[in-house]
């Protein structure tokens, strides 16, 4: 069964930064996506720590995504929408 609070905590931990860097805060209505919506994509590359990649892969699989890329795409879309 999906535990929203646990998933949000895991996501926050996965995206946490060292205390010397500014922290991003997610609004209380932030929802971790559970469906995969297909649209045109652009290939890009980011460098992240191994434990962050592992956390993203685990969360994506737990949420039913076939790829962590699709999961990250929807997460970042929500973050960008909240930043407007």
N, C-alpha and C positions, 0 to 999 in steps of 0.2 A: 504494500500500500504506500502511496505517496505521502510523505510528511513535509508539508510546505515550510514549516519553521526550520526543520533540519536542513532542507535543501537550501534555503536562504542563508543559513549559517555556513554551510559548506561553500556556497558561492562566495560569500564575504571572505572566508578564509582563503579561498583559492585566488582571490584578487587582492588580498592584503599586501601592503607594501611595508618596507622598513619604516620605523617611526620618524625618520628624518625626512621622508617624502610626504607631500600632502596626500590625504586620504580621500577617496571618493565615497560619498554616502548615497545609498539607495533609498528611495522613498518607501514608506510602509506598504504602498500598493504595488510594488515591484513584484512581478510574477515570473517564475522560471518557466520558460516555454516547454510545452509537452508535445507539440506537433511540428511537423516539418513542412514549411511552405516553400515551394520551389519558385524561383525567379532567376533572372539573369545574374550571373556572378562574375566578379573580376578576381583573378588569382593574385594573391599577395603573400608576403612572408613577414612574420614577426618572430623575434627571439624572446623566449620566455624560459623561466627556470623549470627544470624537469619536474619538480613537485607540483607546479602549477599545471603543466601539461597533463600530468597523471590525474589531477583533480578534475580538470575539464573533461577528460576522456571518461572518467567514472561517472560524473554527473550526466554527461550526454547519454551514456548507455542506460543509466537509471531512468532517464526521462524518455527513453524509447527512440532516440535518434540513431540513425545508421552511421552518422559521421559526426565527429566533434566540430567540424567546420560549420555545418548547418546549425548546430547548437550555439556556437559562438556568434554566428551571424545574427541570430534572433536575440541573443542576450545584448549584444552591442547596439542593435536597433532600438531596444527598449531604453538602454542607457542614454543614447543620443536623443530619443524622444523626450526623456525626462530633463535633459539639459537645456531644452529650448525655453 
